[in-house]
Amino acid sequence: MRYGAVFPTVEIGKDPGAIRAWTQAVVDMGFGRIVTYDHVVGAVHANREPKLWGPYTEQDEFHEPIVLFSYLAALTTDVELVTGVVILPQRQAVLLAKQAADLDLLCGGRLILGVGTGWNYVEYESLGMEYRNRARRMEEQVAVMRELWTNQVVDFDGKYHRVDRAGVAPLPGRSIPVWFGGSAEASVRRAARMGDGYIFGNTGSRVDAANDILREELTAQGRSWDDFPRDAVVHLQRGEAELGPELAAWKTTKPQWASLSTMANRMFQGMNPVNRVDDQISMLERSLAFVKSI
């Protein structure tokens, strides 16, 4: 199993030097990938109907993944750059296909485009995109992006997209791997049907159940479990006593990846943010040694 590092976007701040220092430390520690989260806008949670249940608000700072990875691409040579995940249905598919193609070219084919549907309907509204049909649109978005990455001229006529004999040259030289994220049954089955890999947002019993669904659906689709890559995010500030058994269970499924997050995600109680980049690096060092020992 290989290890990724989750970019601590909420805590790391605005200093390019801090971002550069964190990235160099990740490379020096031997991590194989950098995973970054995505929110274009944050929203005030109070006095909304329906309620916003997600962990991030207008106060949380998020670097935009494609722009961030353009910077990190120039700082690195081998590490994979993984969106974990970009909220695809709130974006224009053709524009993202163009951005991803260019980024993949410039980083030497190291981009993994993780995609998901997200939870923040205010964000969708702010970007002028429909929230209720996001899952159905995402499937067609993936289809049209793959056409654009592999064909100089595309003639695509779908329910939500029309590309009339056009293309996004220069092409990336490959169909960029598209991984899906989450743990809901629908997203797991979608990944087995049309994904190149899957990113679980956590470890634990919910992921164990999703793993079973993934295996079942891969078999139904005639795909190989052993050849289908999986990554689980390990929220490090939950503590070794809780994480140890979960990681041991995750490793028994023979996954390809575990990505370590030092972010103080507010979905978990008792977690305090670590804002200094040196502390983020130190936490990664200690935690990498811990997860390797299990």
C-alpha positions in Angstrom: 0.0 0.0 0.0 1.2 3.5 -0.8 0.5 6.7 1.0 -0.9 10.1 0.0 -1.0 13.4 1.8 -4.1 15.6 2.0 -3.3 19.2 1.3 -4.4 21.1 4.5 -6.2 23.8 2.6 -8.3 25.1 5.5 -5.2 25.6 7.8 -2.3 26.4 5.5 -3.2 30.0 4.6 -2.2 32.2 1.8 1.6 32.2 1.9 3.0 30.6 -1.2 6.2 29.9 0.7 4.3 27.8 3.3 2.6 25.9 0.5 6.0 25.3 -1.1 7.5 24.1 2.2 4.7 21.7 2.8 4.9 20.3 -0.7 8.7 19.8 -0.5 8.3 18.0 2.8 5.6 15.7 1.4 8.0 14.8 -1.5 10.9 14.3 0.9 8.8 11.9 3.1 8.1 9.8 0.1 4.4 10.3 -0.3 3.1 9.1 -3.7 0.3 11.6 -4.1 -1.1 14.9 -3.0 -4.9 15.0 -2.5 -6.8 18.3 -2.4 -10.4 19.1 -1.4 -12.7 21.5 -3.3 -15.1 24.3 -2.5 -15.4 27.4 -4.7 -17.5 29.4 -2.2 -18.3 29.0 1.4 -21.7 29.8 2.8 -23.2 31.0 6.0 -25.1 28.1 7.6 -27.5 30.0 9.9 -31.2 30.5 9.0 -31.3 28.3 5.9 -34.0 25.9 4.8 -33.1 23.2 3.9 -30.2 23.3 6.4 -26.6 23.1 5.3 -25.2 20.0 7.1 -21.6 20.1 5.8 -18.6 21.0 7.9 -17.3 24.1 6.0 -18.6 27.7 6.2 -17.8 31.1 4.7 -14.8 31.3 7.1 -12.9 28.3 5.7 -10.3 29.1 3.1 -10.1 26.8 0.1 -7.5 27.0 -2.7 -9.0 26.1 -6.1 -7.7 22.7 -7.1 -6.7 23.2 -10.7 -5.0 26.5 -9.9 -3.3 25.0 -6.9 -2.1 22.0 -8.8 -0.7 24.2 -11.6 1.6 25.7 -8.9 2.4 22.3 -7.3 3.2 20.8 -10.8 6.1 23.2 -11.1 7.4 22.2 -7.6 7.3 18.4 -8.1 8.3 15.8 -10.7 6.8 12.5 -9.6 4.0 12.8 -7.1 0.5 12.3 -8.3 -1.9 15.3 -8.1 -5.4 14.1 -7.1 -8.6 16.1 -6.7 -10.3 14.4 -3.8 -12.8 15.4 -5.0 -13.6 18.3 -7.4 -17.4 18.9 -7.3 -18.0 18.2 -11.0 -21.7 19.1 -11.5 -21.3 22.7 -10.3 -18.7 23.2 -13.1 -18.9 23.4 -16.9 -17.8 20.0 -18.1 -16.1 21.2 -21.3 -14.2 23.9 -19.5 -13.0 21.5 -16.8 -12.0 19.0 -19.5 -9.9 21.7 -21.1 -8.3 22.8 -17.8 -7.6 19.2 -16.8 -6.1 18.4 -20.2 -3.7 21.3 -20.0 -2.7 20.5 -16.4 -2.1 16.9 -17.2 0.1 17.9 -20.1 2.1 20.4 -18.0 2.6 18.0 -15.1 3.7 15.1 -17.3 0.5 12.9 -16.9 0.3 13.0 -13.1 -3.3 14.2 -12.7 -6.0 12.0 -11.2 -9.4 13.7 -11.5 -11.5 12.7 -8.5 -15.1 13.8 -8.9 -18.2 13.9 -6.7 -21.5 15.7 -6.3 -21.0 17.7 -3.1 -23.5 18.8 -0.5 -23.6 22.6 -0.6 -26.7 23.7 -2.6 -25.8 27.4 -2.0 -22.5 26.8 -3.9 -24.4 25.4 -6.9 -26.8 28.3 -6.9 -23.9 30.8 -6.7 -22.3 29.1 -9.8 -25.6 29.0 -11.7 -25.9 25.2 -11.7 -28.8 23.0 -10.9 -28.4 21.1 -7.6 -31.3 18.5 -7.8 -30.1 16.7 -11.0 -26.4 16.8 -10.1 -25.8 13.0 -10.0 -27.4 12.4 -13.4 -25.5 15.3 -15.0 -22.2 14.1 -13.5 -22.4 10.8 -15.4 -22.9 12.6 -18.7 -20.1 15.1 -17.8 -17.6 12.2 -17.4 -18.7 10.8 -20.7 -18.3 14.0 -22.6 -14.9 14.8 -20.9 -13.5 11.4 -21.9 -14.6 12.0 -25.5 -12.9 15.4 -25.5 -9.6 14.0 -24.0 -9.3 11.2 -26.7 -10.7 12.8 -29.9 -9.5 15.8 -31.8 -13.1 16.5 -32.9 -16.1 15.5 -30.8 -19.8 15.4 -31.9 -21.7 14.8 -28.6 -25.4 15.1 -28.3 -26.6 14.2 -24.8 -29.4 15.2 -22.4 -27.3 18.0 -20.8 -24.5 18.7 -23.2 -24.0 19.5 -26.9 -20.6 19.6 -28.5 -21.0 20.2 -32.2 -17.8 19.0 -34.0 -15.4 20.7 -31.7 -12.4 19.8 -29.5 -10.1 21.0 -26.7 -6.7 20.8 -28.4 -4.0 20.2 -27.3 -5.1 16.8 -26.1 -3.6 15.3 -23.0 -2.2 12.2 -24.7 -4.4 9.9 -22.6 -7.8 9.6 -21.1 -7.2 11.2 -17.7 -8.2 8.8 -14.9 -11.5 9.7 -13.3 -12.0 8.5 -9.7 -15.3 8.9 -7.8 -15.5 9.9 -4.2 -17.9 9.4 -1.2 -19.4 6.5 0.6 -23.1 6.5 -0.4 -24.2 3.4 -2.2 -25.1 5.2 -5.4 -21.7 6.8 -5.7 -20.0 3.4 -5.0 -22.0 1.6 -7.7 -21.4 4.5 -10.1 -17.6 4.2 -9.6 -17.8 0.4 -10.3 -19.7 1.1 -13.5 -17.7 3.9 -15.0 -14.8 4.9 -12.7 -11.1 4.4 -12.9 -10.8 4.3 -9.1 -12.6 5.3 -5.8 -11.7 7.6 -3.0 -13.4 6.9 0.4 -13.8 10.0 2.6 -12.8 8.1 5.7 -12.1 4.7 7.2 -14.3 2.6 9.5 -17.5 0.6 9.4 -19.1 2.7 6.8 -16.2 2.3 4.4 -16.2 -1.5 5.2 -19.8 -1.7 4.0 -19.0 0.4 0.9 -16.1 -1.8 0.1 -18.5 -4.8 0.0 -20.8 -2.9 -2.3 -17.9 -2.0 -4.6 -16.7 -5.5 -4.8 -20.3 -6.8 -5.6 -20.8 -4.2 -8.3 -17.4 -4.7 -9.9 -18.2 -8.4 -10.2 -21.5 -7.6 -11.7 -19.8 -5.3 -14.3 -17.2 -8.0 -15.1 -14.4 -5.9 -13.7 -11.5 -7.0 -11.5 -11.4 -6.1 -7.8 -7.7 -6.5 -7.7 -7.2 -4.1 -10.6 -9.5 -1.4 -9.3 -7.6 1.2 -7.2 -9.0 2.5 -4.0 -7.9 5.2 -1.6 -9.2 6.0 1.9 -8.7 9.3 3.7 -7.3 8.8 7.2 -8.3 11.7 9.5 -5.3 11.8 11.8 -6.5 14.0 14.5 -9.0 11.4 15.6 -6.3 9.6 17.6 -4.3 6.4 17.3 -6.6 4.4 19.6 -9.5 4.9 17.2 -7.6 4.8 13.9 -5.5 1.7 14.6 -8.3 -0.9 14.3 -9.8 1.0 11.3 -6.5 1.1 9.5 -5.9 -2.6 10.2 -9.3 -3.5 8.8 -8.6 -1.3 5.7 -5.3 -3.0 5.0 -6.9 -6.4 5.0 -8.9 -5.4 1.9 -5.5 -4.9 0.1 -6.1 -1.3 -1.0 -3.6 0.5 -3.1 -3.7 3.8 -1.1 -4.3 5.5 2.2 -4.1 9.3 2.2 -3.4 11.1 5.5 -5.2 14.2 6.4 -4.0 16.7 9.1 -7.0 18.9 8.6 -9.3 19.5 11.6 -12.4 18.5 9.8 -15.4 19.7 11.9 -17.4 16.6 11.2 -15.4 14.9 14.0 -15.6 16.0 17.6 -12.7 17.1 19.8 -10.4 18.1 16.9 -8.4 21.3 17.0 -6.8 22.9 13.9 -3.1 23.0 13.4 -2.3 26.2 11.6 1.5 26.4 11.5 3.0 24.7 8.4 5.8 23.3 10.6 3.2 21.6 12.8 1.4 20.2 9.8 4.7 18.7 8.5 5.6 17.3 11.9 2.1 15.7 12.3 2.5 14.1 8.8 5.9 12.7 9.8 4.6 11.1 13.1 1.4 9.8 11.5 3.2 8.2 8.5 5.3 6.3 10.9 2.2 5.2 12.8 0.2 4.0 9.8 3.1 2.1 8.4 3.5 0.3 11.7 0.0 -1.2 11.7 
